[in-house]
């Protein structure tokens, strides 16, 4: 099965964070991207083993909110 994985840089602690938005509780962290790929693959397999239902991603918004309370979407 194919999943979308969100990867973020952890600016507080260093390293990276990854999660699968349509698998509840499926997330991990690592110091390198190679390690992150291994960790998220393992987290996905665990979620699949638990027969967790997947929720299809409805959409992804990128929003910019400025100080004048105007919201723009891309």
PyMOL Python script that loads the backbone (N, CA, C, O; Angstrom):
from pymol import cmd

cmd.read_pdbstr("""\
ATOM      1  N   UNK A   1       0.836  -1.175   0.000  1.00  0.00           N
ATOM      2  CA  UNK A   1       0.000   0.000   0.000  1.00  0.00           C
ATOM      3  C   UNK A   1       0.887   1.247   0.000  1.00  0.00           C
ATOM      4  O   UNK A   1       1.992   1.233   0.542  1.00  0.00           O
ATOM      5  N   UNK A   2       0.404   2.294  -0.597  1.00  0.00           N
ATOM      6  CA  UNK A   2       1.167   3.529  -0.714  1.00  0.00           C
ATOM      7  C   UNK A   2       0.610   4.581   0.248  1.00  0.00           C
ATOM      8  O   UNK A   2      -0.606   4.735   0.364  1.00  0.00           O
ATOM      9  N   UNK A   3       1.501   5.305   0.939  1.00  0.00           N
ATOM     10  CA  UNK A   3       1.094   6.321   1.914  1.00  0.00           C
ATOM     11  C   UNK A   3       1.808   7.639   1.648  1.00  0.00           C
ATOM     12  O   UNK A   3       2.935   7.662   1.152  1.00  0.00           O
ATOM     13  N   UNK A   4       1.145   8.718   1.979  1.00  0.00           N
ATOM     14  CA  UNK A   4       1.788  10.034   1.988  1.00  0.00           C
ATOM     15  C   UNK A   4       2.434  10.216   3.353  1.00  0.00           C
ATOM     16  O   UNK A   4       1.812   9.957   4.383  1.00  0.00           O
ATOM     17  N   UNK A   5       3.677  10.659   3.353  1.00  0.00           N
ATOM     18  CA  UNK A   5       4.418  10.869   4.598  1.00  0.00           C
ATOM     19  C   UNK A   5       4.820  12.341   4.668  1.00  0.00           C
ATOM     20  O   UNK A   5       5.392  12.881   3.721  1.00  0.00           O
ATOM     21  N   UNK A   6       4.519  12.981   5.790  1.00  0.00           N
ATOM     22  CA  UNK A   6       4.915  14.369   6.012  1.00  0.00           C
ATOM     23  C   UNK A   6       6.223  14.345   6.790  1.00  0.00           C
ATOM     24  O   UNK A   6       6.346  13.665   7.808  1.00  0.00           O
ATOM     25  N   UNK A   7       7.197  15.101   6.292  1.00  0.00           N
ATOM     26  CA  UNK A   7       8.505  15.182   6.952  1.00  0.00           C
ATOM     27  C   UNK A   7       8.739  16.632   7.356  1.00  0.00           C
ATOM     28  O   UNK A   7       8.597  17.552   6.550  1.00  0.00           O
ATOM     29  N   UNK A   8       9.100  16.812   8.623  1.00  0.00           N
ATOM     30  CA  UNK A   8       9.384  18.147   9.142  1.00  0.00           C
ATOM     31  C   UNK A   8      10.761  18.151   9.791  1.00  0.00           C
ATOM     32  O   UNK A   8      11.202  17.155  10.365  1.00  0.00           O
ATOM     33  N   UNK A   9      11.417  19.276   9.688  1.00  0.00           N
ATOM     34  CA  UNK A   9      12.677  19.441  10.396  1.00  0.00           C
ATOM     35  C   UNK A   9      12.360  19.812  11.838  1.00  0.00           C
ATOM     36  O   UNK A   9      11.551  20.705  12.088  1.00  0.00           O
ATOM     37  N   UNK A  10      12.992  19.132  12.782  1.00  0.00           N
ATOM     38  CA  UNK A  10      12.792  19.415  14.198  1.00  0.00           C
ATOM     39  C   UNK A  10      13.781  20.493  14.623  1.00  0.00           C
ATOM     40  O   UNK A  10      14.910  20.194  15.012  1.00  0.00           O
ATOM     41  N   UNK A  11      13.355  21.728  14.547  1.00  0.00           N
ATOM     42  CA  UNK A  11      14.262  22.847  14.833  1.00  0.00           C
ATOM     43  C   UNK A  11      14.558  22.990  16.319  1.00  0.00           C
ATOM     44  O   UNK A  11      15.552  23.612  16.692  1.00  0.00           O
ATOM     45  N   UNK A  12      13.714  22.428  17.166  1.00  0.00           N
ATOM     46  CA  UNK A  12      13.948  22.495  18.607  1.00  0.00           C
ATOM     47  C   UNK A  12      15.025  21.524  19.060  1.00  0.00           C
ATOM     48  O   UNK A  12      15.971  21.911  19.746  1.00  0.00           O
ATOM     49  N   UNK A  13      14.880  20.269  18.676  1.00  0.00           N
ATOM     50  CA  UNK A  13      15.792  19.232  19.153  1.00  0.00           C
ATOM     51  C   UNK A  13      16.778  18.750  18.099  1.00  0.00           C
ATOM     52  O   UNK A  13      17.679  17.968  18.401  1.00  0.00           O
ATOM     53  N   UNK A  14      16.613  19.214  16.860  1.00  0.00           N
ATOM     54  CA  UNK A  14      17.453  18.734  15.770  1.00  0.00           C
ATOM     55  C   UNK A  14      16.881  17.453  15.191  1.00  0.00           C
ATOM     56  O   UNK A  14      16.052  16.801  15.825  1.00  0.00           O
ATOM     57  N   UNK A  15      17.304  17.098  14.026  1.00  0.00           N
ATOM     58  CA  UNK A  15      16.820  15.894  13.379  1.00  0.00           C
ATOM     59  C   UNK A  15      15.525  16.142  12.621  1.00  0.00           C
ATOM     60  O   UNK A  15      15.245  17.259  12.188  1.00  0.00           O
ATOM     61  N   UNK A  16      14.739  15.078  12.470  1.00  0.00           N
ATOM     62  CA  UNK A  16      13.541  15.138  11.636  1.00  0.00           C
ATOM     63  C   UNK A  16      12.391  14.392  12.294  1.00  0.00           C
ATOM     64  O   UNK A  16      12.599  13.503  13.119  1.00  0.00           O
ATOM     65  N   UNK A  17      11.181  14.767  11.920  1.00  0.00           N
ATOM     66  CA  UNK A  17       9.952  14.125  12.375  1.00  0.00           C
ATOM     67  C   UNK A  17       9.178  13.709  11.131  1.00  0.00           C
ATOM     68  O   UNK A  17       9.128  14.454  10.152  1.00  0.00           O
ATOM     69  N   UNK A  18       8.580  12.531  11.163  1.00  0.00           N
ATOM     70  CA  UNK A  18       7.753  12.074  10.045  1.00  0.00           C
ATOM     71  C   UNK A  18       6.456  11.497  10.595  1.00  0.00           C
ATOM     72  O   UNK A  18       6.436  10.878  11.659  1.00  0.00           O
ATOM     73  N   UNK A  19       5.369  11.711   9.849  1.00  0.00           N
ATOM     74  CA  UNK A  19       4.103  11.092  10.226  1.00  0.00           C
ATOM     75  C   UNK A  19       3.260  10.838   8.989  1.00  0.00           C
ATOM     76  O   UNK A  19       3.432  11.470   7.947  1.00  0.00           O
ATOM     77  N   UNK A  20       2.341   9.889   9.140  1.00  0.00           N
ATOM     78  CA  UNK A  20       1.425   9.532   8.072  1.00  0.00           C
ATOM     79  C   UNK A  20       0.051  10.073   8.471  1.00  0.00           C
ATOM     80  O   UNK A  20      -0.577   9.539   9.385  1.00  0.00           O
ATOM     81  N   UNK A  21      -0.421  11.120   7.799  1.00  0.00           N
ATOM     82  CA  UNK A  21      -1.659  11.770   8.224  1.00  0.00           C
ATOM     83  C   UNK A  21      -2.882  10.854   8.250  1.00  0.00           C
ATOM     84  O   UNK A  21      -3.782  11.062   9.063  1.00  0.00           O
ATOM     85  N   UNK A  22      -2.933   9.854   7.385  1.00  0.00           N
ATOM     86  CA  UNK A  22      -4.127   9.018   7.351  1.00  0.00           C
ATOM     87  C   UNK A  22      -3.991   7.716   8.151  1.00  0.00           C
ATOM     88  O   UNK A  22      -4.834   6.827   8.034  1.00  0.00           O
ATOM     89  N   UNK A  23      -2.936   7.604   8.960  1.00  0.00           N
ATOM     90  CA  UNK A  23      -2.799   6.491   9.899  1.00  0.00           C
ATOM     91  C   UNK A  23      -2.642   7.070  11.300  1.00  0.00           C
ATOM     92  O   UNK A  23      -1.580   7.584  11.652  1.00  0.00           O
ATOM     93  N   UNK A  24      -3.692   6.986  12.084  1.00  0.00           N
ATOM     94  CA  UNK A  24      -3.691   7.582  13.424  1.00  0.00           C
ATOM     95  C   UNK A  24      -2.536   7.038  14.268  1.00  0.00           C
ATOM     96  O   UNK A  24      -2.360   5.826  14.394  1.00  0.00           O
ATOM     97  N   UNK A  25      -1.760   7.947  14.836  1.00  0.00           N
ATOM     98  CA  UNK A  25      -0.669   7.560  15.716  1.00  0.00           C
ATOM     99  C   UNK A  25       0.581   7.061  15.019  1.00  0.00           C
ATOM    100  O   UNK A  25       1.494   6.558  15.673  1.00  0.00           O
ATOM    101  N   UNK A  26       0.638   7.192  13.709  1.00  0.00           N
ATOM    102  CA  UNK A  26       1.783   6.693  12.958  1.00  0.00           C
ATOM    103  C   UNK A  26       2.784   7.838  12.749  1.00  0.00           C
ATOM    104  O   UNK A  26       2.658   8.630  11.815  1.00  0.00           O
ATOM    105  N   UNK A  27       3.771   7.903  13.636  1.00  0.00           N
ATOM    106  CA  UNK A  27       4.778   8.962  13.549  1.00  0.00           C
ATOM    107  C   UNK A  27       6.086   8.467  14.151  1.00  0.00           C
ATOM    108  O   UNK A  27       6.113   7.474  14.878  1.00  0.00           O
ATOM    109  N   UNK A  28       7.165   9.169  13.838  1.00  0.00           N
ATOM    110  CA  UNK A  28       8.475   8.803  14.365  1.00  0.00           C
ATOM    111  C   UNK A  28       9.413   9.992  14.241  1.00  0.00           C
ATOM    112  O   UNK A  28       9.044  11.033  13.699  1.00  0.00           O
ATOM    113  N   UNK A  29      10.602   9.831  14.738  1.00  0.00           N
ATOM    114  CA  UNK A  29      11.631  10.863  14.608  1.00  0.00           C
ATOM    115  C   UNK A  29      12.986  10.198  14.453  1.00  0.00           C
ATOM    116  O   UNK A  29      13.153   9.023  14.781  1.00  0.00           O
ATOM    117  N   UNK A  30      13.963  10.963  13.947  1.00  0.00           N
ATOM    118  CA  UNK A  30      15.314  10.436  13.754  1.00  0.00           C
ATOM    119  C   UNK A  30      16.287  11.593  13.553  1.00  0.00           C
ATOM    120  O   UNK A  30      15.883  12.732  13.313  1.00  0.00           O
ATOM    121  N   UNK A  31      17.558  11.282  13.654  1.00  0.00           N
ATOM    122  CA  UNK A  31      18.589  12.299  13.456  1.00  0.00           C
ATOM    123  C   UNK A  31      18.945  12.502  11.990  1.00  0.00           C
ATOM    124  O   UNK A  31      19.385  13.586  11.605  1.00  0.00           O
ATOM    125  N   UNK A  32      18.759  11.466  11.163  1.00  0.00           N
ATOM    126  CA  UNK A  32      19.088  11.570   9.744  1.00  0.00           C
ATOM    127  C   UNK A  32      17.883  11.145   8.910  1.00  0.00           C
ATOM    128  O   UNK A  32      16.982  10.463   9.400  1.00  0.00           O
ATOM    129  N   UNK A  33      17.880  11.558   7.641  1.00  0.00           N
ATOM    130  CA  UNK A  33      16.783  11.176   6.755  1.00  0.00           C
ATOM    131  C   UNK A  33      16.787   9.679   6.458  1.00  0.00           C
ATOM    132  O   UNK A  33      15.720   9.083   6.313  1.00  0.00           O
ATOM    133  N   UNK A  34      17.954   9.065   6.365  1.00  0.00           N
ATOM    134  CA  UNK A  34      18.022   7.616   6.143  1.00  0.00           C
ATOM    135  C   UNK A  34      17.397   6.860   7.313  1.00  0.00           C
ATOM    136  O   UNK A  34      16.623   5.923   7.121  1.00  0.00           O
ATOM    137  N   UNK A  35      17.743   7.278   8.511  1.00  0.00           N
ATOM    138  CA  UNK A  35      17.175   6.665   9.710  1.00  0.00           C
ATOM    139  C   UNK A  35      15.666   6.917   9.783  1.00  0.00           C
ATOM    140  O   UNK A  35      14.902   6.045  10.196  1.00  0.00           O
ATOM    141  N   UNK A  36      15.254   8.103   9.383  1.00  0.00           N
ATOM    142  CA  UNK A  36      13.835   8.453   9.395  1.00  0.00           C
ATOM    143  C   UNK A  36      13.038   7.557   8.454  1.00  0.00           C
ATOM    144  O   UNK A  36      11.943   7.111   8.799  1.00  0.00           O
ATOM    145  N   UNK A  37      13.581   7.293   7.272  1.00  0.00           N
ATOM    146  CA  UNK A  37      12.904   6.418   6.306  1.00  0.00           C
ATOM    147  C   UNK A  37      12.705   5.020   6.899  1.00  0.00           C
ATOM    148  O   UNK A  37      11.630   4.436   6.764  1.00  0.00           O
ATOM    149  N   UNK A  38      13.731   4.490   7.549  1.00  0.00           N
ATOM    150  CA  UNK A  38      13.615   3.168   8.174  1.00  0.00           C
ATOM    151  C   UNK A  38      12.567   3.189   9.288  1.00  0.00           C
ATOM    152  O   UNK A  38      11.740   2.283   9.391  1.00  0.00           O
ATOM    153  N   UNK A  39      12.612   4.225  10.112  1.00  0.00           N
ATOM    154  CA  UNK A  39      11.694   4.315  11.246  1.00  0.00           C
ATOM    155  C   UNK A  39      10.241   4.452  10.803  1.00  0.00           C
ATOM    156  O   UNK A  39       9.367   3.794  11.368  1.00  0.00           O
ATOM    157  N   UNK A  40       9.962   5.291   9.807  1.00  0.00           N
ATOM    158  CA  UNK A  40       8.576   5.484   9.384  1.00  0.00           C
ATOM    159  C   UNK A  40       8.063   4.238   8.668  1.00  0.00           C
ATOM    160  O   UNK A  40       6.880   3.915   8.767  1.00  0.00           O
ATOM    161  N   UNK A  41       8.933   3.539   7.953  1.00  0.00           N
ATOM    162  CA  UNK A  41       8.531   2.280   7.319  1.00  0.00           C
ATOM    163  C   UNK A  41       8.115   1.268   8.384  1.00  0.00           C
ATOM    164  O   UNK A  41       7.112   0.572   8.226  1.00  0.00           O
ATOM    165  N   UNK A  42       8.878   1.190   9.454  1.00  0.00           N
ATOM    166  CA  UNK A  42       8.547   0.284  10.557  1.00  0.00           C
ATOM    167  C   UNK A  42       7.240   0.716  11.233  1.00  0.00           C
ATOM    168  O   UNK A  42       6.406  -0.129  11.561  1.00  0.00           O
ATOM    169  N   UNK A  43       7.060   2.016  11.441  1.00  0.00           N
ATOM    170  CA  UNK A  43       5.829   2.521  12.065  1.00  0.00           C
ATOM    171  C   UNK A  43       4.604   2.200  11.203  1.00  0.00           C
ATOM    172  O   UNK A  43       3.546   1.856  11.731  1.00  0.00           O
ATOM    173  N   UNK A  44       4.744   2.310   9.893  1.00  0.00           N
ATOM    174  CA  UNK A  44       3.645   1.976   8.979  1.00  0.00           C
ATOM    175  C   UNK A  44       3.313   0.491   9.080  1.00  0.00           C
ATOM    176  O   UNK A  44       2.141   0.118   9.141  1.00  0.00           O
ATOM    177  N   UNK A  45       4.336  -0.354   9.097  1.00  0.00           N
ATOM    178  CA  UNK A  45       4.104  -1.801   9.195  1.00  0.00           C
ATOM    179  C   UNK A  45       3.379  -2.151  10.491  1.00  0.00           C
ATOM    180  O   UNK A  45       2.489  -3.002  10.491  1.00  0.00           O
ATOM    181  N   UNK A  46       3.749  -1.506  11.588  1.00  0.00           N
ATOM    182  CA  UNK A  46       3.082  -1.742  12.867  1.00  0.00           C
ATOM    183  C   UNK A  46       1.624  -1.316  12.788  1.00  0.00           C
ATOM    184  O   UNK A  46       0.740  -2.030  13.262  1.00  0.00           O
ATOM    185  N   UNK A  47       1.367  -0.153  12.192  1.00  0.00           N
ATOM    186  CA  UNK A  47      -0.013   0.322  12.038  1.00  0.00           C
ATOM    187  C   UNK A  47      -0.824  -0.630  11.174  1.00  0.00           C
ATOM    188  O   UNK A  47      -1.991  -0.893  11.463  1.00  0.00           O
ATOM    189  N   UNK A  48      -0.210  -1.150  10.114  1.00  0.00           N
ATOM    190  CA  UNK A  48      -0.900  -2.108   9.248  1.00  0.00           C
ATOM    191  C   UNK A  48      -1.173  -3.411   9.995  1.00  0.00           C
ATOM    192  O   UNK A  48      -2.241  -4.004   9.838  1.00  0.00           O
ATOM    193  N   UNK A  49      -0.215  -3.860  10.807  1.00  0.00           N
ATOM    194  CA  UNK A  49      -0.388  -5.091  11.573  1.00  0.00           C
ATOM    195  C   UNK A  49      -1.543  -4.974  12.567  1.00  0.00           C
ATOM    196  O   UNK A  49      -2.196  -5.967  12.889  1.00  0.00           O
ATOM    197  N   UNK A  50      -1.786  -3.768  13.045  1.00  0.00           N
ATOM    198  CA  UNK A  50      -2.880  -3.544  13.988  1.00  0.00           C
ATOM    199  C   UNK A  50      -4.215  -3.399  13.267  1.00  0.00           C
ATOM    200  O   UNK A  50      -5.227  -3.060  13.881  1.00  0.00           O
ATOM    201  N   UNK A  51      -4.212  -3.659  11.947  1.00  0.00           N
ATOM    202  CA  UNK A  51      -5.423  -3.567  11.119  1.00  0.00           C
ATOM    203  C   UNK A  51      -6.129  -2.215  11.288  1.00  0.00           C
ATOM    204  O   UNK A  51      -7.357  -2.132  11.300  1.00  0.00           O
ATOM    205  N   UNK A  52      -5.338  -1.192  11.415  1.00  0.00           N
ATOM    206  CA  UNK A  52      -5.902   0.143  11.571  1.00  0.00           C
ATOM    207  C   UNK A  52      -6.539   0.616  10.270  1.00  0.00           C
ATOM    208  O   UNK A  52      -5.960   0.471   9.193  1.00  0.00           O
ATOM    209  N   UNK A  53      -7.720   1.177  10.380  1.00  0.00           N
ATOM    210  CA  UNK A  53      -8.365   1.732   9.193  1.00  0.00           C
ATOM    211  C   UNK A  53      -7.612   2.965   8.737  1.00  0.00           C
ATOM    212  O   UNK A  53      -7.130   3.756   9.547  1.00  0.00           O
ATOM    213  N   UNK A  54      -7.521   3.114   7.436  1.00  0.00           N
ATOM    214  CA  UNK A  54      -6.896   4.319   6.899  1.00  0.00           C
ATOM    215  C   UNK A  54      -7.970   5.324   6.543  1.00  0.00           C
ATOM    216  O   UNK A  54      -9.039   4.971   6.045  1.00  0.00           O
ATOM    217  N   UNK A  55      -7.669   6.565   6.804  1.00  0.00           N
ATOM    218  CA  UNK A  55      -8.556   7.651   6.428  1.00  0.00           C
ATOM    219  C   UNK A  55      -7.955   8.337   5.215  1.00  0.00           C
ATOM    220  O   UNK A  55      -6.829   8.829   5.282  1.00  0.00           O
ATOM    221  N   UNK A  56      -8.683   8.380   4.109  1.00  0.00           N
ATOM    222  CA  UNK A  56      -8.121   9.033   2.927  1.00  0.00           C
ATOM    223  C   UNK A  56      -7.879  10.517   3.199  1.00  0.00           C
ATOM    224  O   UNK A  56      -8.657  11.174   3.891  1.00  0.00           O
ATOM    225  N   UNK A  57      -6.800  11.019   2.648  1.00  0.00           N
ATOM    226  CA  UNK A  57      -6.497  12.446   2.806  1.00  0.00           C
ATOM    227  C   UNK A  57      -7.464  13.224   1.936  1.00  0.00           C
ATOM    228  O   UNK A  57      -7.533  13.016   0.725  1.00  0.00           O
ATOM    229  N   UNK A  58      -8.196  14.105   2.551  1.00  0.00           N
ATOM    230  CA  UNK A  58      -9.190  14.910   1.838  1.00  0.00           C
ATOM    231  C   UNK A  58      -8.518  16.030   1.053  1.00  0.00           C
ATOM    232  O   UNK A  58      -8.943  16.361  -0.053  1.00  0.00           O
ATOM    233  N   UNK A  59      -7.484  16.603   1.621  1.00  0.00           N
ATOM    234  CA  UNK A  59      -6.759  17.678   0.952  1.00  0.00           C
ATOM    235  C   UNK A  59      -5.672  18.221   1.853  1.00  0.00           C
ATOM    236  O   UNK A  59      -5.640  17.942   3.052  1.00  0.00           O
ATOM    237  N   UNK A  60      -4.798  18.986   1.273  1.00  0.00           N
ATOM    238  CA  UNK A  60      -3.730  19.638   2.024  1.00  0.00           C
ATOM    239  C   UNK A  60      -3.769  21.113   1.687  1.00  0.00           C
ATOM    240  O   UNK A  60      -3.748  21.491   0.516  1.00  0.00           O
ATOM    241  N   UNK A  61      -3.824  21.928   2.689  1.00  0.00           N
ATOM    242  CA  UNK A  61      -3.818  23.382   2.501  1.00  0.00           C
ATOM    243  C   UNK A  61      -2.495  23.940   2.977  1.00  0.00           C
ATOM    244  O   UNK A  61      -1.924  23.483   3.967  1.00  0.00           O
ATOM    245  N   UNK A  62      -2.029  24.918   2.267  1.00  0.00           N
ATOM    246  CA  UNK A  62      -0.898  25.713   2.733  1.00  0.00           C
ATOM    247  C   UNK A  62      -1.447  27.114   2.931  1.00  0.00           C
ATOM    248  O   UNK A  62      -1.801  27.790   1.966  1.00  0.00           O
ATOM    249  N   UNK A  63      -1.517  27.548   4.175  1.00  0.00           N
ATOM    250  CA  UNK A  63      -2.129  28.829   4.493  1.00  0.00           C
ATOM    251  C   UNK A  63      -1.094  29.818   4.986  1.00  0.00           C
ATOM    252  O   UNK A  63      -0.137  29.455   5.670  1.00  0.00           O
ATOM    253  N   UNK A  64      -1.298  31.050   4.633  1.00  0.00           N
ATOM    254  CA  UNK A  64      -0.476  32.137   5.139  1.00  0.00           C
ATOM    255  C   UNK A  64      -1.407  33.104   5.858  1.00  0.00           C
ATOM    256  O   UNK A  64      -2.350  33.628   5.266  1.00  0.00           O
ATOM    257  N   UNK A  65      -1.139  33.329   7.116  1.00  0.00           N
ATOM    258  CA  UNK A  65      -1.967  34.222   7.905  1.00  0.00           C
ATOM    259  C   UNK A  65      -1.104  35.409   8.302  1.00  0.00           C
ATOM    260  O   UNK A  65      -0.068  35.253   8.948  1.00  0.00           O
ATOM    261  N   UNK A  66      -1.553  36.618   7.900  1.00  0.00           N
ATOM    262  CA  UNK A  66      -0.775  37.794   8.252  1.00  0.00           C
ATOM    263  C   UNK A  66      -1.410  38.499   9.455  1.00  0.00           C
ATOM    264  O   UNK A  66      -2.450  38.064   9.949  1.00  0.00           O
ATOM    265  N   UNK A  67      -0.802  39.562   9.917  1.00  0.00           N
ATOM    266  CA  UNK A  67      -1.263  40.270  11.109  1.00  0.00           C
ATOM    267  C   UNK A  67      -2.607  40.953  10.926  1.00  0.00           C
ATOM    268  O   UNK A  67      -3.242  41.313  11.918  1.00  0.00           O
ATOM    269  N   UNK A  68      -3.060  41.144   9.706  1.00  0.00           N
ATOM    270  CA  UNK A  68      -4.348  41.782   9.445  1.00  0.00           C
ATOM    271  C   UNK A  68      -5.480  40.761   9.385  1.00  0.00           C
ATOM    272  O   UNK A  68      -6.583  41.085   8.946  1.00  0.00           O
ATOM    273  N   UNK A  69      -5.219  39.543   9.817  1.00  0.00           N
ATOM    274  CA  UNK A  69      -6.205  38.454   9.856  1.00  0.00           C
ATOM    275  C   UNK A  69      -6.727  38.084   8.467  1.00  0.00           C
ATOM    276  O   UNK A  69      -7.853  37.606   8.332  1.00  0.00           O
ATOM    277  N   UNK A  70      -5.913  38.305   7.442  1.00  0.00           N
ATOM    278  CA  UNK A  70      -6.263  37.875   6.097  1.00  0.00           C
ATOM    279  C   UNK A  70      -5.623  36.508   5.853  1.00  0.00           C
ATOM    280  O   UNK A  70      -4.457  36.285   6.178  1.00  0.00           O
ATOM    281  N   UNK A  71      -6.394  35.620   5.287  1.00  0.00           N
ATOM    282  CA  UNK A  71      -5.890  34.268   5.034  1.00  0.00           C
ATOM    283  C   UNK A  71      -5.850  34.055   3.531  1.00  0.00           C
ATOM    284  O   UNK A  71      -6.833  34.312   2.836  1.00  0.00           O
ATOM    285  N   UNK A  72      -4.721  33.589   3.030  1.00  0.00           N
ATOM    286  CA  UNK A  72      -4.615  33.259   1.622  1.00  0.00           C
ATOM    287  C   UNK A  72      -4.278  31.782   1.499  1.00  0.00           C
ATOM    288  O   UNK A  72      -3.565  31.234   2.340  1.00  0.00           O
ATOM    289  N   UNK A  73      -4.778  31.147   0.475  1.00  0.00           N
ATOM    290  CA  UNK A  73      -4.529  29.728   0.261  1.00  0.00           C
ATOM    291  C   UNK A  73      -3.821  29.548  -1.066  1.00  0.00           C
ATOM    292  O   UNK A  73      -4.108  30.260  -2.028  1.00  0.00           O
ATOM    293  N   UNK A  74      -2.898  28.603  -1.125  1.00  0.00           N
ATOM    294  CA  UNK A  74      -2.139  28.311  -2.355  1.00  0.00           C
ATOM    295  C   UNK A  74      -2.517  26.958  -2.854  1.00  0.00           C
ATOM    296  O   UNK A  74      -1.999  26.511  -3.877  1.00  0.00           O
TER     297      UNK A  74
END
""", "prot")
cmd.dss("prot")
cmd.show_as("cartoon", "prot")
cmd.util.cbc("prot")
cmd.orient("prot")
